[in-house]
């Protein structure tokens, strides 16, 4: 799987910036959960 280009990431962030605060908070909550899960998975693999 290839990572999105920086311009693709910036477009997503700009799209999110136009959303209502509650929607942004839901998205950030989900992203934070995914990041935490990935970190825990990496720790468990040590």
Secondary structure, DSSP 8 states (H G I E B T S, - for coil): -----HHHHHHHHHHHHTS-HHHHHHHHHHHHHHHHHHHHHHHHT-
